[in-house]
Amino acid sequence: MSQLFIATRKILHVDQDAFYSSVEQRDDPTLRGKPVVVGGSRERGVVAAASYEARKFGIHSAMPSVTALKRCPDLIVVKPRFDVYKAVSAQIRDIFFDYTDLVEPLSLDEAYLDVTENKKAMPIATEIAEEIRQRIFETTGLTASVGVSYAKFLAKMASDQNKPNGLFVIRPKDGPRFMETLAIRKFHGIGPAGAEKMARLGIVTGADLKAKSLDFLKAHFGKSAQYFYDLSRGIDERPVNPNRERKSLSKETTFADDLHDLESLASAVTSLAEQVWDITEAKDIHGRTLVLKVKYADFEQITRSKSVVGGITSKAQFSGIAEGLLKALFPLTKAIRLVGVTLAGLDDEEASAKPKPQLELDF
């Protein structure tokens, strides 16, 4: 693979610092400097975001609120205001578009930007990153951390290096060495189970991964082998995709009381399936896979899925698949606190084109 690709692009990964909780602390001065989480009820909710003060207690997103409160009895739980978060996110995105149209949002609080050729004709990507951070603060009163690199993976890794309110640059000549020193568990896209599997194979760092042959990786990781092989060498060819489509549509609900009877659970799952289907019809998109998510009373979470060749074609079919996956879980050994339904494998996904090699550029 040509190493010329390494220096073809200048990519930023902009990540708002503790976005939801930072917005709440901005709008309510009494919350500043205190451990705050955004989430549902104190008894049955889940943490959606945690302030840096809360993170000192080991509190993080997706943690049950009851667990978070045990770690920090003085924790302040604030209900989410998604309309406000969306409005602030739109302000930030407008700033991005002042520099480039190649903006790939990942969520309300993070996005990739390709600033190789930018609207302000600024030659140094680091200066663009600094300017964007300053404008975000002046416009919203919030801080952002930015990673600057030649590849998406490295830009994302870089944005985590100096959080909060930081900037980190990984230049083309430093990319491969950075990947060698990075712990496998910090690789974006490798979860706890994947990290454990790699550890059993003697792969703990990027250098360990780089030392394995492509054939070895194919034998153990199948289709992901090439991706891992390239990453260990600092290679990531994915372009910033401004037309990135959603890969799934989903709805979920947490029950006020844990449920264990089929009738009540089936009613909830059918309702969620119908809601998801109505969204897909309104957007004129289609999918081929239904995923049922179940979280038990003890917070164990499982998923079950079924794919249909040619795609799912009707609401009745979609709801029927959801109910069938639920029934297959019975008889239950424990009650259920949450169910979710997702339509995945959307047919409006587009494959990303590979970038063309270019001459080396300054960062």
C-alpha positions in Angstrom: 0.0 0.0 0.0 1.4 3.4 -0.9 2.6 5.5 2.0 1.8 8.6 0.0 -1.8 8.3 1.2 -0.6 9.0 4.8 -0.2 12.7 4.0 -3.1 13.3 1.7 -5.6 14.8 4.1 -5.9 17.1 7.1 -8.7 15.9 9.4 -10.1 17.3 12.6 -12.1 15.4 15.2 -14.0 17.9 17.3 -15.4 16.6 20.5 -17.4 18.7 23.0 -16.3 18.3 26.5 -19.0 16.5 28.6 -21.5 18.1 26.3 -24.9 17.5 27.9 -23.7 18.2 31.5 -21.6 21.2 30.4 -24.7 22.7 28.8 -26.6 22.2 32.1 -23.8 23.8 34.1 -23.6 26.7 31.7 -27.4 27.4 32.0 -27.6 26.9 35.8 -24.6 28.5 37.6 -25.5 26.6 40.8 -24.4 23.4 39.1 -20.9 24.6 38.2 -18.1 22.8 40.0 -20.4 20.1 41.3 -20.8 16.4 40.3 -23.7 16.4 37.7 -25.1 13.8 35.5 -27.8 14.0 32.9 -30.2 11.1 32.9 -33.6 9.7 33.8 -34.9 9.1 37.3 -32.6 8.5 40.3 -34.1 5.1 40.9 -34.3 3.6 37.4 -32.5 5.9 35.1 -29.2 5.5 33.2 -26.5 8.2 33.0 -26.5 9.9 29.6 -23.6 12.2 30.4 -21.4 13.0 33.4 -19.6 16.2 34.3 -15.9 16.0 34.9 -16.6 16.5 38.6 -18.7 13.4 38.6 -16.2 11.4 36.6 -13.7 11.7 39.5 -16.0 9.2 41.3 -15.8 6.7 38.4 -19.2 7.7 37.0 -19.6 7.4 33.3 -22.3 7.3 30.6 -24.5 4.2 30.4 -24.0 3.6 34.2 -27.3 2.9 36.1 -28.2 6.0 38.1 -28.5 3.9 41.3 -24.8 2.8 40.9 -23.7 6.4 40.2 -25.5 7.6 43.4 -23.8 4.9 45.5 -20.4 6.2 44.2 -21.4 9.8 44.9 -24.3 10.4 47.3 -24.2 14.1 46.6 -24.6 13.5 42.8 -27.0 15.9 41.1 -29.2 14.2 38.5 -30.7 16.5 35.8 -33.3 15.5 33.3 -32.1 15.8 29.7 -33.2 18.7 27.5 -32.5 17.4 24.0 -34.1 20.4 22.3 -31.5 22.6 23.9 -28.6 20.2 23.1 -29.8 20.1 19.5 -29.9 23.9 19.2 -26.4 24.2 20.6 -25.1 21.5 18.3 -26.6 23.4 15.4 -24.7 26.5 16.4 -21.5 24.6 16.5 -22.1 22.9 13.2 -22.7 26.3 11.6 -19.1 27.2 12.7 -17.8 24.1 11.0 -19.4 25.0 7.7 -17.6 28.3 7.7 -14.4 26.3 7.1 -15.5 23.3 5.1 -18.5 21.4 3.7 -16.8 18.1 4.4 -18.4 17.7 7.9 -19.3 14.2 9.1 -21.4 14.4 12.3 -21.1 11.4 14.6 -23.6 12.7 17.2 -24.7 16.0 18.6 -21.4 16.5 20.3 -18.7 15.3 17.9 -17.8 15.4 14.2 -15.0 14.9 11.7 -14.0 17.8 9.4 -11.7 17.5 6.4 -9.9 20.9 6.1 -7.3 19.9 3.5 -8.9 22.4 1.1 -10.9 24.8 3.3 -13.0 27.9 2.6 -10.6 30.2 4.4 -7.6 29.0 2.5 -5.7 28.4 5.8 -2.7 26.2 5.2 -2.2 25.0 8.8 -4.7 22.5 10.2 -3.6 23.2 13.7 -4.5 26.9 13.3 -7.9 26.0 12.0 -8.5 23.8 15.0 -7.5 26.5 17.4 -9.7 29.0 15.7 -12.7 26.7 15.8 -12.2 26.0 19.5 -12.1 29.7 20.2 -15.2 30.4 18.2 -17.2 27.6 19.8 -16.3 29.0 23.2 -17.2 32.6 22.2 -20.5 31.5 20.6 -21.7 28.9 23.2 -19.6 29.3 26.3 -18.6 25.7 26.0 -15.2 24.1 25.5 -14.2 21.5 22.9 -11.2 19.2 22.5 -9.8 18.8 19.0 -7.6 16.1 17.5 -5.7 16.9 14.3 -4.2 14.2 12.0 -4.1 12.8 8.5 -6.6 10.0 9.2 -10.0 9.7 10.9 -8.9 7.1 13.5 -5.9 9.1 14.6 -7.8 12.3 14.7 -10.3 10.7 17.0 -7.6 9.3 19.2 -5.9 12.7 19.3 -9.0 14.4 20.6 -8.9 12.3 23.7 -5.3 13.1 24.6 -5.7 16.5 26.2 -9.3 16.5 27.4 -10.9 18.7 28.5 -10.4 21.9 26.5 -7.4 20.6 24.7 -5.7 20.2 21.3 -3.4 17.4 20.1 -1.8 16.8 16.8 -0.6 13.5 15.3 1.5 14.4 12.3 2.1 11.9 9.4 5.6 11.0 10.5 4.4 10.3 14.0 1.3 8.2 13.2 2.8 4.8 13.0 4.8 5.3 16.2 1.8 6.6 18.0 -0.2 3.5 17.1 2.6 1.2 18.3 2.5 2.7 21.8 -1.3 2.8 22.0 -2.9 0.2 24.3 -5.3 -2.1 22.4 -8.1 -1.4 24.9 -7.9 2.3 23.7 -8.4 1.5 20.1 -11.7 3.0 19.0 -13.9 0.2 17.8 -12.4 -2.5 20.0 -14.6 -3.3 22.9 -13.8 -5.1 26.2 -14.5 -8.5 24.7 -12.3 -7.8 21.7 -9.5 -6.5 23.9 -9.7 -9.6 26.0 -9.5 -11.8 22.9 -6.5 -10.0 21.7 -4.8 -10.2 25.1 -5.2 -14.0 25.0 -3.4 -13.9 21.7 -0.5 -11.8 23.2 -1.7 -8.5 21.7 -1.8 -5.8 24.3 -0.4 -2.8 22.4 -0.4 -1.5 18.8 3.2 -2.8 18.5 2.0 -6.3 19.4 -0.7 -6.1 16.8 1.8 -4.8 14.2 4.0 -7.8 14.9 1.2 -10.3 13.8 1.0 -11.3 10.2 -2.1 -10.6 8.1 -2.7 -14.3 7.8 -2.6 -14.7 11.6 -5.1 -11.8 12.0 -7.4 -13.3 9.3 -7.4 -16.6 11.1 -8.5 -15.0 14.3 -10.5 -11.9 13.3 -11.8 -12.7 9.8 -13.1 -9.7 7.9 -11.7 -7.2 10.5 -8.1 -8.5 9.9 -7.2 -6.0 7.2 -8.6 -3.1 9.3 -6.5 -4.1 12.3 -3.4 -4.7 10.2 -3.6 -1.2 8.6 -4.4 0.6 11.9 -1.3 -0.9 13.6 0.7 0.8 10.8 -1.1 4.2 11.2 -3.2 3.6 8.0 -6.8 4.6 7.8 -8.1 5.3 4.3 -11.7 6.3 5.2 -12.6 9.7 3.9 -14.8 12.2 5.8 -18.3 11.5 4.6 -20.6 14.5 4.7 -23.5 12.3 3.5 -23.1 9.7 6.2 -26.4 8.0 6.6 -27.8 6.4 9.7 -27.1 2.7 9.9 -30.1 2.0 12.1 -33.3 3.4 13.5 -34.3 2.5 17.0 -36.7 3.1 19.9 -36.5 1.8 23.4 -38.4 2.2 26.7 -37.6 1.6 30.4 -40.5 0.3 32.4 -41.6 1.9 35.7 -41.7 -1.6 37.2 -39.7 -4.7 36.0 -41.9 -6.9 33.8 -42.0 -10.7 33.5 -45.3 -11.5 31.7 -45.3 -12.0 28.0 -48.5 -10.0 27.3 -47.2 -6.8 28.8 -43.8 -7.2 27.2 -45.2 -8.1 23.8 -47.5 -5.0 23.9 -44.4 -2.8 24.5 -42.3 -4.4 21.9 -45.1 -4.2 19.3 -45.6 -0.5 20.1 -41.9 0.2 19.7 -41.8 -1.7 16.4 -44.7 0.3 15.0 -43.0 3.5 16.0 -39.8 2.6 14.3 -41.7 1.4 11.2 -43.6 4.7 11.0 -40.3 6.6 11.0 -38.9 4.5 8.2 -42.0 5.0 6.1 -41.9 8.7 6.6 -38.3 8.8 5.5 -38.9 6.3 2.7 -36.0 4.1 3.8 -36.0 0.3 4.2 -34.0 -2.3 6.1 -33.4 -6.0 6.3 -32.6 -6.7 10.0 -34.6 -6.3 13.2 -32.6 -6.2 16.5 -34.4 -6.7 19.8 -32.6 -5.3 22.8 -33.5 -6.5 26.3 -32.1 -5.3 29.6 -32.9 -7.5 32.6 -33.6 -6.3 36.2 -30.0 -7.0 37.1 -28.8 -4.8 34.1 -27.6 -7.8 32.1 -28.2 -6.8 28.4 -28.7 -9.0 25.4 -29.7 -8.6 21.8 -31.4 -10.9 19.4 -31.7 -10.3 15.7 -33.2 -11.6 12.5 -32.5 -10.6 8.9 -34.8 -11.0 5.9 -33.4 -11.5 2.4 -34.8 -8.7 0.2 -35.6 -6.6 3.2 -38.6 -6.3 5.6 -41.6 -5.1 3.6 -44.5 -4.3 6.0 -45.3 -3.1 9.5 -47.0 -6.4 10.2 -44.0 -8.4 9.2 -41.7 -6.1 11.3 -43.9 -6.3 14.4 -44.2 -10.0 14.0 -40.5 -10.6 13.9 -40.0 -8.4 17.0 -42.7 -10.4 18.9 -41.2 -13.7 17.7 -37.7 -12.8 19.0 -39.3 -11.8 22.3 -41.2 -15.0 22.7 -38.1 -17.0 22.1 -36.7 -15.7 25.4 -39.5 -17.3 27.4 -39.7 -18.7 29.9 -37.8 -15.9 31.7 -35.4 -16.6 34.5 -35.5 -12.9 35.6 -37.7 -9.9 35.0 -37.0 -7.3 32.3 -36.6 -3.5 32.9 -36.0 -2.3 29.3 -36.8 -3.3 25.7 -35.7 -1.8 22.5 -36.4 -2.4 18.8 -34.0 -1.4 16.0 -34.2 -1.6 12.2 -30.7 -2.1 10.8 -29.1 -2.8 7.4 -30.7 0.2 5.9 -30.6 0.2 2.1 -29.6 3.9 1.9 -26.1 3.2 3.2 -23.4 4.2 0.7 -19.9 2.7 0.6 -17.1 5.3 1.0 -14.8 5.9 -1.9 -11.1 5.4 -1.3 -9.0 8.6 -1.4 -6.5 9.3 -4.1 -2.8 9.6 -3.1 -1.5 13.2 -3.1 1.7 15.0 -2.2 2.7 15.6 1.4 1.1 18.6 3.1 2.0 20.8 6.1 0.1 20.4 9.4 
